[in-house]
Amino acid sequence: MIHFFDVYTQLNDNDLCKEILMKIDKAEYTTSLTFLERTNILGNLNKSMLSTETKTLLNIINHPDICFNVAECGNNALQFLPKI
């Protein structure tokens, strides 16, 4: 079964997306489909490999018409809600 987050999560080349990637997953934006993981050993990874917290925030930003549950998000993700 394909998960909503794996299909609809969008990586954007903007400051907020880059900050979310860095602070939550220690990752770096590379393309709209990939990110560079924290150790660089594996190289670029598909956006589906991001943490659920990061994907939740990116979906809140990119799909404001949909309600997302943040109950499983930690403080590192919740700190971004006022910015969104």
Backbone as CSV, one residue per row, in Angstrom:
resi,resn,N_x,N_y,N_z,CA_x,CA_y,CA_z,C_x,C_y,C_z
1,MET,0.841,-1.173,0.000,0.000,0.000,0.000,0.891,1.243,0.000
2,ILE,0.567,2.192,-0.853,1.327,3.431,-0.935,0.800,4.389,0.122
3,HIS,1.703,4.954,0.870,1.376,5.860,1.951,1.273,7.285,1.415
4,PHE,0.307,8.072,1.909,0.107,9.456,1.481,1.410,10.236,1.522
5,PHE,2.150,10.105,2.616,3.378,10.892,2.775,4.419,10.560,1.709
6,ASP,4.494,9.309,1.301,5.485,8.925,0.304,5.164,9.502,-1.077
7,VAL,3.906,9.742,-1.338,3.498,10.265,-2.638,3.432,11.793,-2.651
8,TYR,2.860,12.388,-1.622,2.540,13.811,-1.667,3.503,14.740,-0.930
9,THR,4.438,14.204,-0.189,5.416,15.068,0.473,6.255,15.758,-0.592
10,GLN,6.376,17.083,-0.465,7.139,17.866,-1.433,8.344,18.496,-0.751
11,LEU,9.493,18.355,-1.375,10.687,19.050,-0.913,10.818,20.316,-1.751
12,ASN,10.863,21.446,-1.087,10.955,22.725,-1.790,12.304,23.375,-1.530
13,ASP,12.797,24.052,-2.516,14.073,24.749,-2.413,13.836,26.122,-1.786
14,ASN,13.493,26.117,-0.479,13.299,27.378,0.243,13.868,27.254,1.655
15,ASP,14.009,28.378,2.320,14.671,28.398,3.626,13.952,27.566,4.678
16,LEU,12.620,27.621,4.721,11.883,26.884,5.752,12.045,25.382,5.563
17,CYS,11.913,24.905,4.358,12.093,23.471,4.089,13.504,23.036,4.469
18,LYS,14.495,23.812,4.077,15.886,23.471,4.384,16.136,23.458,5.888
19,GLU,15.525,24.397,6.612,15.695,24.444,8.069,15.044,23.235,8.733
20,ILE,13.857,22.864,8.280,13.168,21.687,8.820,14.003,20.433,8.572
21,LEU,14.493,20.274,7.357,15.328,19.108,7.039,16.546,19.039,7.951
22,MET,17.219,20.170,8.127,18.457,20.193,8.901,18.206,19.962,10.391
23,LYS,17.227,20.649,10.956,17.023,20.578,12.405,16.384,19.272,12.862
24,ILE,15.560,18.671,12.039,14.888,17.445,12.473,15.645,16.197,12.023
25,ASP,16.042,16.137,10.771,16.686,14.936,10.236,18.185,15.090,9.995
26,LYS,18.728,16.261,10.316,20.152,16.515,10.036,20.448,16.220,8.561
27,ALA,19.528,16.631,7.704,19.606,16.357,6.274,19.721,17.657,5.493
28,GLU,20.161,17.536,4.259,20.353,18.692,3.402,19.550,18.517,2.111
29,TYR,18.811,19.548,1.739,18.041,19.531,0.496,18.980,19.356,-0.685
30,THR,18.624,18.472,-1.623,19.395,18.349,-2.864,18.517,18.566,-4.088
31,THR,17.360,17.913,-4.128,16.409,18.111,-5.229,14.997,18.010,-4.668
32,SER,14.016,18.198,-5.529,12.626,18.085,-5.080,12.253,16.654,-4.694
33,LEU,13.081,15.699,-5.037,12.813,14.297,-4.716,13.808,13.682,-3.743
34,THR,14.951,14.350,-3.514,16.002,13.730,-2.707,16.606,14.688,-1.683
35,PHE,17.258,14.085,-0.707,17.987,14.842,0.309,19.280,14.093,0.613
36,LEU,20.231,14.802,1.152,21.503,14.216,1.549,21.430,13.893,3.025
37,GLU,21.625,12.641,3.357,21.494,12.231,4.753,22.683,12.708,5.584
38,ARG,22.546,12.614,6.891,23.477,13.244,7.833,24.932,12.807,7.725
39,THR,25.210,11.582,7.392,26.605,11.144,7.353,27.193,11.145,5.948
40,ASN,26.343,11.273,4.943,26.764,11.287,3.542,27.288,9.934,3.076
41,ILE,27.208,8.915,3.905,27.681,7.582,3.509,26.782,6.990,2.426
42,LEU,25.484,7.178,2.583,24.530,6.607,1.631,24.242,7.537,0.461
43,GLY,24.700,8.765,0.545,24.445,9.721,-0.532,23.017,10.226,-0.517
44,ASN,22.526,10.604,-1.684,21.167,11.135,-1.779,20.142,10.031,-1.557
45,LEU,19.139,10.346,-0.757,18.057,9.406,-0.470,16.735,9.977,-0.952
46,ASN,15.805,9.101,-1.251,14.473,9.517,-1.667,13.740,10.159,-0.500
47,LYS,12.881,11.112,-0.804,12.120,11.832,0.217,11.293,10.906,1.106
48,SER,10.968,9.721,0.628,10.190,8.769,1.436,10.960,8.295,2.667
49,MET,12.282,8.496,2.674,13.120,8.066,3.787,13.212,9.101,4.906
50,LEU,12.573,10.253,4.752,12.569,11.272,5.802,11.772,10.787,7.003
51,SER,12.022,11.394,8.154,11.256,11.041,9.350,9.794,11.461,9.180
52,THR,8.929,10.802,9.921,7.509,11.145,9.878,7.293,12.581,10.338
53,GLU,8.080,13.046,11.296,7.957,14.432,11.764,8.215,15.419,10.634
54,THR,9.275,15.210,9.902,9.612,16.099,8.792,8.535,16.050,7.725
55,LYS,8.098,14.856,7.372,7.061,14.726,6.350,5.755,15.376,6.807
56,THR,5.429,15.269,8.080,4.216,15.910,8.585,4.290,17.422,8.402
57,LEU,5.395,18.024,8.815,5.540,19.477,8.682,5.507,19.919,7.224
58,LEU,6.201,19.213,6.360,6.212,19.596,4.947,4.830,19.473,4.329
59,ASN,4.066,18.491,4.763,2.706,18.348,4.251,1.768,19.415,4.807
60,ILE,1.972,19.834,6.036,1.178,20.939,6.593,1.418,22.196,5.758
61,ILE,2.671,22.430,5.385,3.017,23.604,4.585,2.421,23.516,3.187
62,ASN,2.575,22.371,2.547,2.204,22.237,1.143,0.759,21.840,0.884
63,HIS,0.058,21.417,1.919,-1.342,21.011,1.760,-2.186,21.621,2.885
64,PRO,-2.309,22.942,2.903,-3.010,23.614,4.004,-4.505,23.284,4.099
65,ASP,-5.054,22.675,3.071,-6.459,22.300,3.068,-6.725,20.949,3.743
66,ILE,-5.660,20.268,4.158,-5.783,18.962,4.807,-5.335,19.079,6.257
67,CYS,-6.057,18.400,7.148,-5.716,18.405,8.573,-4.772,17.238,8.869
68,PHE,-3.622,17.548,9.478,-2.640,16.526,9.837,-2.513,16.444,11.352
69,ASN,-2.351,15.241,11.866,-2.208,15.002,13.290,-0.740,15.141,13.676
70,VAL,-0.451,16.009,14.636,0.929,16.225,15.081,1.193,15.562,16.436
71,ALA,0.298,14.688,16.863,0.416,14.058,18.179,1.720,13.267,18.335
72,GLU,2.218,12.700,17.272,3.440,11.903,17.338,4.704,12.726,17.101
73,CYS,4.546,14.018,16.856,5.706,14.882,16.611,6.338,15.305,17.930
74,GLY,7.648,15.315,17.963,8.376,15.750,19.149,8.545,17.255,19.170
75,ASN,9.159,17.748,20.232,9.366,19.189,20.384,10.203,19.778,19.265
76,ASN,11.127,18.991,18.716,11.949,19.498,17.618,11.110,19.835,16.393
77,ALA,10.014,19.139,16.192,9.106,19.438,15.073,8.058,20.474,15.479
78,LEU,7.545,20.359,16.685,6.494,21.271,17.122,6.956,22.729,17.179
79,GLN,8.253,22.953,17.359,8.767,24.315,17.399,8.557,25.061,16.080
80,PHE,8.336,24.323,14.989,8.135,24.945,13.672,6.692,25.392,13.423
81,LEU,5.741,24.886,14.205,4.344,25.214,13.953,4.051,26.710,13.945
82,PRO,4.596,27.516,14.876,4.338,28.964,14.795,4.884,29.611,13.517
83,LYS,5.945,29.042,12.945,6.523,29.582,11.702,5.642,29.248,10.498
84,ILE,4.877,28.175,10.622,4.039,27.732,9.520,2.730,28.493,9.560
